[in-house]
Amino acid sequence: MRQTQRNPSVLAYGLLILVLWLALGLRLYRIQAPSLWNDEGTSVALASRDLAAITQGAANDIHPPLYYYLLHFWIQAFGSSELAVRALSALLGTLLVLLTFAFSHAVAGYLVGLIAALFAAWSPFQVYYAQETRMYALSALLATLSMYTFSHLLAQGMARRERLAHWQNRAPDTRPAASLLPAVAYVTATILLLYSHYFTVTIVLVQNCTFVWWWLRETRLARMRERWLIILRWLALQVTIGVFYLPWILLSGQQLRTWPAISEPLRLTALATDLLRVFSLGLSGDALPRWILAGFAALMLLGMVTLGLVARGKKVPRGGFGSVGRAMSLLYLLLPIAIMFVLSLQRPMYNPKFLLLCTPAFYLFLAQGAVSLANAPGCIRRYSKVQGPARGDQMARFWSWLPLAILAAAVIFVAGASFLALRAYYFNPRYARDDYRGIAQYIQAVEHEEPEGPLQGGDAILINAPGQIETFTYYYRGELPLYPLPRQRPLNEAETETDLQRLVLGRGRVFAVLWATDESDPDRFIEGWLDQHTYKAMDSWYGNVRLAVYAVPVETPGSGPSGPSAGDIQHPMQVNLGNQVRFLGYNLPTAELMPGDILQLTLFWQAVRPIDRRYKVFTHVLDGFGHLVGQRDAEPGGGAKITTIWKEGELVVDNYGLPILPATPPGEYMIEIGMYGLDDGARLPIIPAVSGANGEAGQPAGDHILLQPVRVLPAAAPPPLSVLAMMERRDARFDEITLLGYNLTRLGLEHEPDAPIHPGDILHLTLFWQASQKPLADMVLQLQLRDEKGTVRLERQATPTEGLYPVREWRAGEIVRDQHNLALPADLPPARYDLYLSGQHSPGGQPPSAPFKLGSVLVR
């Protein structure tokens, strides 16, 4: 008999251990994949200082110091790698799952506690912040610990429930040891909680409201003196907590008074809807169907309704809470949300991560809803005419298995939705953190520390928010100078302009790492100055941080309005674009450059009439077959001079930097420019000035303007492979040359590698070759598209670079970019096709190599 009582306990807690292993595995999975973002870098930098510096730095920040203290000692023990600094949060997040079980078990029993822990284990919301080097996993853990110890204080009072009716006839319990340990644990947990995050004060408010509810309900039969003694004991605990927290409030109070607004004003319904989405599916579940959220809402509401009813039954452990437990859990979930909404009415401060601390209550209600849903068949059977065995053994088995099937279905529903959201978080770049690692690696791959020539100097890095330096230098190992601008807020334009002039003086390029520009430079002064005085060549988002690359003009810009945008038009032209814009000409400082350099181009525009649409300018550098080797599409003036604000007859000076792709073959290339609608992509046609005897406007003559050719010189050294942006790496030898990798996309959508491909589309194939030694002869390539049966559906023969840079002229070690277009037949059946490549030296070379499979193409 004892054995049968022991086995369920072993099995039960064995299941809990499995849940904890699942939680730890999900929190460690791909924990190093995303880059540290700005706040994480700040955490590592602050925690790397001594304790006194951490205290002062936290007092000047918007977070208390406890997490930084823990991270400080953690780094000393395990180092400051991405895995090390994030592993602390992963461990804290796993312990949060354990405490979710403990709290839910205390309120609603073992089964609800286990399922709540299971929901918390694979919660995308909790997993996200358990992989971040910030204090949110710690504050959620301590909030749950504080609530758990608080619940034990209430349970201790409830254990005397049977004596409350007799308090008038007997002295109160005088055993201090019975109540000292829970009180000390509660006070300690709550003090630590308050030192983890400022918003955790809402948990203390939850506990005080719950205590009042409990005091009014559970002590009403006690005499007045004992009731007030209970109040005094509680106040003593709260005063103790306040005394230990007061020094920090005195130290950081000034910073708290200047807490900025961090969100837009919001309505209560919008807040509730967004929190339901985040608590259920995390930050990566916004693309899932709404009916999934409806399922989570139904389970949660069912759990809210039934928790108090179930809590009065036998399933609640000894010392259960009944209606007080439901009130405590409801307040735990809803009161912090309500406080955030009320505070946001005056100073918007909504951020879901602040409310991670009340997610254990959400998973408690979710688990209670699943269990209540499973108990529904038993209620139906009890109050219906079905009598089990009276209807036969088959019906009895049905009713006995139905609750388990319903519970399994509810758990699978939550697990399936969480899996989809977790998969998006792990693998979809849309949900990745700001990629400072990628920015640093790109700069290190292309930077020039020393001057490249007599007229062009080394590069520099501009950091628009000084706090970024700590995160950027966590990854950056180069030697370029860093310039934090602006140096103060609000920005001083005169001082900042002087700083910018010094920054670009003698420089070749400026790499601008831009984050939170609305706070650091709301009027866009720095970017506007750089757009006017340099040539923007790149503006790419890496999460919520941008990397903009500017080429400094060969002629060093002076002060004031002079610089690359001033002076006469060196190459005048008169071209009418769609009777909207007149192209007046261009300046091209140099017509010779090397791969990886930035072509500097100034265009001069004039509005023919007021323009009511926004247009983008395209600037392309093309080889003789129309393949792009350099491109920049942008609105005029880097977005500061959009066409709808042009005045009729106004001269608009527009600078562009066109980065020439690394590994571009040497040779002559054309520059092509024009305009297209921002909304529809339709190009403005070229209108001849005069046509016919009457001088009327002529018919459109194309949609682009060709400028003078430029020459790309041989590269001084092979580029790093990291800057080639190869989609697939390969290592296939073709005698003296090696295929390093390739890109295969739909033509015109190279920036969308997953864009669907249809019959009649053109495939754009880029091959990357490297000569191990100087080739002795040219080469002919054969490209074949085969179906699953091996039938060749498309075949094309070509030479590398279409013969523009013959293979026999390649140098040993040189890397060459080789582009080809493959037009798919319009009647090609939708299916998956394999692309094969083979090569043969010509003329009279060795036999062709065996076909080499490059990859597959899905035609829809």
Residue pairs with C-beta under 8 A, 6 or more apart in sequence:
12 110
12 114
15 114
16 98
16 101
16 114
16 117
19 97
19 101
19 114
19 117
19 118
19 121
20 94
20 97
20 98
20 117
20 121
22 118
22 121
22 122
23 93
23 94
23 97
23 117
23 120
23 121
23 122
24 90
24 91
24 94
26 121
26 122
26 127
26 422
27 89
27 90
27 93
27 94
27 127
27 130
27 131
28 87
28 90
29 426
30 426
31 82
31 83
31 86
31 87
31 90
31 131
32 81
32 82
32 83
32 86
33 426
34 131
34 432
34 433
34 435
35 432
35 433
35 434
35 435
35 436
35 437
35 438
35 475
36 44
36 82
36 85
36 133
36 433
36 436
36 437
36 471
36 474
36 475
37 433
37 434
37 436
37 471
37 543
37 544
37 545
38 434
38 436
38 465
38 467
38 468
38 471
38 515
38 545
39 134
40 85
40 132
40 133
40 134
40 433
40 471
41 436
41 468
41 470
41 471
41 472
41 474
42 467
42 470
42 471
43 67
43 68
43 71
43 85
43 133
43 134
43 135
44 71
44 75
44 80
44 85
44 133
44 470
44 474
45 470
45 471
45 474
46 53
46 54
46 57
46 58
46 61
46 68
47 54
47 68
47 69
47 71
47 72
47 74
47 75
48 72
48 75
48 80
49 57
49 72
51 69
51 72
54 65
54 68
54 69
54 72
55 65
55 251
57 68
58 64
58 65
58 68
58 252
59 65
59 248
59 251
59 252
59 255
60 252
60 255
61 255
62 198
62 255
62 256
62 259
63 135
63 197
63 198
64 194
64 195
64 196
64 197
64 198
64 248
64 252
65 195
65 248
66 135
66 138
66 192
66 195
66 196
67 134
67 135
67 138
67 139
67 196
68 135
70 88
70 138
71 85
71 88
71 133
74 84
74 85
74 88
75 84
75 85
78 84
78 87
85 133
86 131
86 132
86 133
88 133
89 129
89 130
89 131
89 132
89 133
89 134
89 136
89 137
89 138
90 130
90 131
92 130
92 137
92 138
92 141
93 126
93 127
93 129
93 130
93 137
93 141
94 130
95 141
96 120
96 126
96 130
96 137
96 140
96 141
96 144
96 360
97 117
97 120
97 121
97 126
98 117
99 141
99 144
99 145
99 148
99 360
100 113
100 116
100 117
100 120
100 144
100 360
100 363
100 364
101 113
101 114
101 116
101 117
102 113
102 148
103 113
103 144
103 147
103 148
103 151
103 360
103 364
104 112
104 113
104 116
104 117
104 360
104 363
104 364
104 367
105 112
105 113
105 114
105 317
106 113
106 148
106 151
106 152
106 155
106 317
106 319
106 320
106 321
106 325
107 151
107 307
107 311
107 316
107 320
107 321
107 325
107 326
107 328
107 329
107 364
108 307
108 310
108 311
108 315
108 316
108 325
108 364
108 367
108 368
108 371
109 310
109 315
109 316
109 317
109 320
110 317
111 315
111 371
112 310
112 364
112 367
112 368
112 371
113 367
114 367
115 367
115 370
115 371
115 411
116 360
116 363
116 364
116 366
116 367
116 368
117 363
118 367
118 411
119 363
119 366
119 367
119 414
119 418
120 126
120 359
120 360
120 363
122 415
122 418
122 419
122 422
123 279
123 282
123 359
123 363
123 418
124 281
124 282
124 283
124 284
124 285
124 418
124 421
124 422
124 425
125 278
125 279
125 281
125 282
125 283
125 352
125 356
125 359
126 137
126 140
126 356
126 359
127 282
127 422
127 425
128 282
128 283
128 284
128 425
129 136
129 137
129 140
129 353
129 356
130 137
132 433
134 353
135 196
135 197
136 197
136 353
136 354
136 356
136 357
137 356
138 196
139 193
139 196
139 197
139 199
139 200
139 356
139 357
140 356
140 357
140 359
140 360
142 189
142 192
142 193
142 196
142 200
143 193
143 200
143 203
143 357
143 358
143 360
144 357
144 360
145 189
145 193
146 186
146 189
146 190
146 193
146 203
146 207
147 203
147 206
147 207
147 328
147 332
147 360
148 189
149 182
149 185
149 186
149 189
149 190
150 186
150 190
150 207
150 210
151 321
151 325
151 328
152 182
152 185
152 186
153 179
153 182
153 183
153 186
154 210
154 211
154 214
154 321
154 324
154 328
155 319
155 320
155 321
156 178
156 179
156 182
157 214
157 218
157 219
157 230
158 218
158 319
158 321
158 324
159 319
160 173
161 218
163 170
163 173
164 218
164 219
164 221
164 222
165 221
167 221
167 222
167 223
167 226
168 222
168 223
172 226
172 229
183 237
186 237
187 237
187 240
187 241
190 203
190 204
190 207
190 241
191 241
191 244
191 245
193 200
193 203
193 204
194 200
194 201
194 204
194 241
194 245
194 248
195 245
195 248
197 354
197 357
198 256
199 336
199 340
199 354
199 357
200 357
202 335
202 336
202 339
202 340
203 332
203 336
203 357
203 358
204 238
204 241
205 335
205 339
206 328
206 331
206 332
206 335
206 336
208 238
209 331
209 335
210 324
210 327
210 328
210 331
211 234
213 324
213 327
213 328
214 324
215 227
215 230
215 231
215 234
217 323
217 324
218 324
219 226
219 227
219 230
222 230
249 256
259 347
259 349
260 347
261 347
261 348
261 349
262 348
262 349
262 350
262 351
263 344
263 348
263 349
263 350
263 351
264 348
265 344
265 345
265 348
266 341
266 344
266 348
266 350
268 341
271 337
271 340
271 341
271 350
272 337
274 352
275 337
275 352
275 355
276 293
276 296
276 297
276 300
277 285
277 286
277 293
278 285
278 352
279 296
279 359
279 362
280 292
280 293
280 296
280 417
281 288
281 292
281 293
281 296
281 417
281 418
281 420
281 421
282 421
282 422
282 425
283 352
283 425
283 431
284 421
284 422
284 424
284 425
284 428
284 430
284 431
285 292
285 417
285 420
285 421
285 424
287 424
288 417
288 420
288 421
292 417
295 413
295 417
296 366
296 414
296 417
298 369
299 365
299 366
299 369
299 370
299 373
299 410
299 414
300 362
300 365
300 366
300 369
301 369
302 368
302 369
302 372
302 373
303 364
303 365
303 366
303 367
303 368
303 369
303 370
303 372
304 326
304 330
304 365
304 368
304 369
306 368
306 369
306 372
307 325
307 326
307 329
307 364
307 365
307 368
308 322
308 323
308 325
308 326
310 316
310 368
310 371
310 372
311 320
311 321
311 322
311 323
311 325
311 326
312 322
312 323
316 322
316 325
321 328
329 361
329 364
329 365
330 361
332 358
332 360
332 361
333 358
333 361
333 362
333 365
336 355
336 357
336 358
337 355
337 358
340 349
340 350
340 354
340 355
341 350
343 349
344 350
366 414
369 410
370 407
370 410
370 411
370 414
371 407
373 406
373 407
373 410
374 403
374 404
374 406
374 407
374 410
375 403
376 403
376 406
377 399
377 402
377 403
377 406
378 399
378 403
381 388
381 399
386 395
386 399
388 395
388 396
388 399
389 396
424 430
424 431
425 431
432 543
433 543
434 515
434 542
434 543
434 544
434 545
435 542
435 543
435 545
436 468
436 471
436 472
436 474
436 475
436 513
436 542
436 545
437 475
438 542
439 472
439 475
439 513
439 542
439 545
439 547
440 472
440 475
440 476
440 477
440 478
441 475
441 722
442 547
442 722
442 723
443 461
443 476
443 478
443 480
443 511
443 547
444 476
444 477
444 478
445 719
445 720
445 722
445 723
446 596
446 662
446 719
446 720
446 723
447 459
447 478
447 480
447 511
448 458
448 459
448 508
448 509
449 458
449 459
449 478
449 479
449 480
450 458
451 457
451 458
451 506
451 508
452 508
455 554
456 508
456 552
456 554
457 506
457 507
457 508
457 552
458 480
458 507
458 508
459 480
459 507
459 508
459 509
459 510
459 511
460 480
460 481
460 482
460 483
460 503
460 504
460 507
460 509
460 510
460 511
461 472
461 476
461 480
461 481
461 482
461 483
461 510
461 511
461 512
461 513
462 483
462 485
462 503
462 510
462 511
462 512
462 513
462 526
463 469
463 472
463 482
463 483
463 484
463 485
463 513
464 484
464 485
464 486
464 512
464 513
464 514
464 515
464 516
464 517
464 520
464 521
464 526
465 484
465 515
465 516
465 519
465 520
466 484
466 487
468 513
468 515
468 545
469 482
469 484
472 482
472 513
473 482
480 511
483 499
483 503
485 496
485 499
485 500
485 503
485 526
486 492
486 495
486 496
486 499
486 520
486 521
486 525
486 526
487 495
487 496
487 499
488 495
489 519
489 520
491 520
491 521
491 523
491 525
491 526
493 525
496 525
496 526
496 529
497 529
500 526
500 529
500 530
500 533
501 557
501 558
501 559
503 510
504 510
504 533
504 534
504 550
504 552
504 556
504 557
505 556
506 556
507 552
508 551
508 552
509 537
509 549
509 550
509 551
509 552
509 598
510 530
510 534
510 549
510 550
510 552
511 547
511 548
511 549
512 526
512 527
512 530
512 546
512 547
512 548
512 549
512 550
513 545
513 546
513 547
514 527
514 545
514 546
514 547
514 548
515 544
515 545
515 546
517 524
517 527
521 527
524 640
527 548
527 638
527 640
528 638
528 640
530 536
530 548
530 550
530 638
531 637
531 638
531 640
531 655
532 563
532 565
532 637
532 655
533 553
533 557
533 563
533 564
533 565
534 550
534 551
534 552
534 553
534 557
534 564
534 655
534 657
535 550
535 551
535 553
535 564
535 598
535 600
535 601
535 602
535 655
535 656
535 657
536 548
536 549
536 550
536 632
536 634
536 638
536 655
536 656
536 657
537 549
537 550
537 551
537 598
537 632
537 656
537 657
537 658
537 659
538 547
538 548
538 549
538 632
538 657
538 659
539 546
539 547
539 548
539 549
539 634
539 638
540 546
540 547
540 548
549 598
549 657
549 659
550 657
551 598
551 600
551 657
553 563
553 564
553 589
553 600
554 589
554 590
554 600
555 564
555 589
557 563
557 564
564 587
564 589
564 600
564 602
564 655
565 602
565 653
565 655
566 653
567 587
569 584
569 585
569 586
569 587
569 604
570 585
570 586
570 587
570 588
571 585
571 586
571 587
571 588
571 707
571 708
572 584
572 585
573 583
573 584
573 585
573 586
573 705
574 582
574 583
574 584
574 689
575 582
575 583
575 686
575 705
576 582
576 583
576 608
576 686
576 687
576 688
576 689
576 697
577 583
577 674
577 675
577 684
577 685
577 686
577 687
578 675
578 684
578 685
578 687
579 608
579 609
579 687
579 697
580 607
580 608
580 609
580 611
580 615
580 643
580 684
581 605
581 606
581 607
581 608
581 611
581 615
581 643
581 675
581 684
582 605
582 606
582 607
582 608
583 603
583 604
583 605
583 673
583 705
584 604
584 605
584 606
584 651
585 604
586 601
586 602
586 603
586 604
586 673
586 707
587 601
587 602
587 604
588 599
588 600
588 601
588 602
588 671
588 707
588 708
588 710
589 600
590 600
591 708
591 709
591 710
591 711
592 710
592 711
592 713
593 599
593 660
593 710
593 711
593 712
593 713
594 660
594 712
594 713
594 714
594 715
594 716
595 660
595 661
595 662
595 663
595 664
595 712
595 715
595 719
596 659
596 660
596 662
596 715
596 719
596 723
597 659
597 660
598 657
598 658
598 659
598 660
599 621
599 630
599 657
599 658
599 659
599 660
599 671
599 710
600 655
600 656
600 657
601 619
601 655
601 656
601 657
601 658
601 671
601 707
602 653
602 654
602 655
602 656
603 617
603 619
603 653
603 654
603 655
603 656
603 673
604 651
604 652
604 653
604 654
605 636
605 646
605 651
605 652
605 654
606 649
606 650
606 651
606 652
607 643
607 646
607 647
607 648
607 649
607 650
607 652
608 648
609 648
610 646
610 647
610 648
611 643
611 644
611 646
612 644
613 643
613 644
613 677
613 678
613 679
614 635
614 642
614 643
614 644
614 677
614 678
614 679
615 635
615 643
615 675
615 676
615 677
615 678
615 684
616 633
616 634
616 635
616 675
616 676
616 677
616 678
617 633
617 634
617 635
617 636
617 654
617 656
617 673
617 674
617 675
618 631
618 633
618 672
618 673
618 674
618 675
618 676
618 704
619 631
619 632
619 633
619 656
619 658
619 671
619 672
619 673
620 628
620 630
620 631
620 658
620 671
620 672
620 673
621 628
621 629
621 630
621 631
621 658
621 660
621 669
621 670
621 671
621 672
621 710
622 628
622 629
622 669
622 670
622 671
622 672
623 629
623 665
623 667
623 669
623 801
623 802
623 804
623 819
624 668
624 802
624 804
625 802
625 804
625 819
625 821
627 819
627 821
628 661
629 660
629 661
629 664
629 669
629 712
629 817
630 658
630 659
630 660
630 661
630 664
630 669
631 658
632 656
632 657
632 658
632 659
634 656
635 641
635 642
635 643
635 678
636 642
636 643
636 652
636 654
637 652
637 654
638 655
641 652
641 654
646 652
658 671
660 712
661 817
662 715
662 719
662 723
662 724
662 815
662 817
663 715
663 718
663 719
663 724
663 768
663 815
663 816
663 817
664 712
664 817
665 712
665 801
665 804
665 805
665 816
665 817
665 818
666 711
666 712
666 713
666 714
666 715
666 805
667 711
667 712
667 804
667 805
668 709
668 710
668 711
668 712
669 709
669 710
669 711
669 712
670 706
670 707
670 709
670 710
671 706
671 707
671 708
671 709
671 710
672 704
672 705
672 706
672 707
673 704
673 705
673 707
674 683
674 684
674 686
674 703
674 704
674 705
675 683
675 684
676 682
676 683
676 684
677 684
683 703
683 704
684 703
685 700
685 701
685 702
685 703
686 700
686 701
686 702
686 703
686 704
686 705
687 697
687 698
687 699
687 700
687 701
688 697
688 698
688 699
688 701
689 697
689 698
690 696
690 697
690 698
691 697
691 698
691 699
692 698
714 811
714 814
715 814
715 815
718 770
718 813
718 814
718 815
719 815
721 740
724 740
724 741
724 768
724 815
724 817
725 743
726 740
726 741
726 742
726 743
726 768
727 741
727 742
727 743
727 744
727 745
727 753
728 741
728 742
728 743
728 744
728 854
728 855
729 740
729 741
730 739
730 740
730 741
730 742
730 854
731 738
731 739
731 740
732 738
732 739
732 837
732 852
733 739
734 779
734 839
734 849
735 775
735 841
735 846
736 771
736 772
736 773
736 774
736 775
736 776
737 769
737 770
737 771
737 772
737 775
737 779
737 807
737 810
738 769
738 770
738 771
738 772
739 767
739 768
739 769
739 837
739 852
740 768
740 769
740 770
740 815
741 768
742 765
742 766
742 767
742 768
742 854
742 855
743 750
743 753
743 764
743 765
743 766
744 763
744 764
744 765
744 766
744 835
744 854
744 855
744 857
745 752
745 753
745 755
745 763
745 764
746 752
746 755
746 756
746 757
746 761
746 762
746 763
746 764
747 761
747 762
747 763
747 764
747 821
748 764
749 755
750 764
756 858
756 860
757 763
757 824
757 857
757 858
757 859
757 860
758 824
758 859
758 860
759 824
759 825
759 826
759 827
759 828
759 829
759 830
759 859
760 823
760 824
760 825
760 826
760 828
761 824
762 821
762 822
762 823
762 824
763 821
763 822
763 823
763 824
763 857
764 819
764 820
764 821
765 783
765 819
765 820
765 821
765 822
765 835
765 854
766 817
766 818
766 819
766 820
767 800
767 817
767 818
767 819
767 820
767 837
768 815
768 816
768 817
768 818
769 800
769 810
769 815
769 816
769 818
770 813
770 814
770 815
770 816
771 810
771 811
771 812
771 813
771 814
771 816
772 812
772 813
773 812
774 810
774 811
774 812
775 807
775 808
775 810
776 808
776 841
777 807
777 808
777 841
777 842
777 843
777 845
778 799
778 803
778 806
778 807
778 808
778 841
778 842
779 799
779 800
779 807
779 839
779 840
779 841
779 842
779 845
780 797
780 798
780 799
780 839
780 840
780 841
780 842
781 797
781 798
781 799
781 800
781 820
781 837
781 838
781 839
782 795
782 796
782 797
782 837
782 838
782 839
782 840
782 848
782 851
783 794
783 795
783 796
783 797
783 798
783 820
783 822
783 835
783 836
783 837
784 792
784 794
784 795
784 835
784 836
784 837
784 838
784 851
785 792
785 793
785 794
785 795
785 822
785 824
785 833
785 834
785 835
785 836
785 857
786 792
786 793
786 833
786 834
786 835
786 836
787 793
787 831
787 833
788 831
788 832
788 834
793 825
793 828
793 833
794 822
794 824
794 825
794 828
796 820
796 822
798 820
799 806
799 807
800 807
800 816
800 818
801 816
801 818
801 819
802 820
805 816
810 816
824 859
828 859
829 859
830 859
830 860
831 858
831 859
832 856
832 857
832 858
832 859
833 856
833 857
833 859
834 853
834 855
834 856
834 857
835 853
835 854
835 855
835 856
835 857
836 851
836 852
836 853
836 854
837 851
837 852
837 853
837 854
838 848
838 849
838 850
838 851
838 852
839 848
839 849
840 846
840 847
840 848
840 849
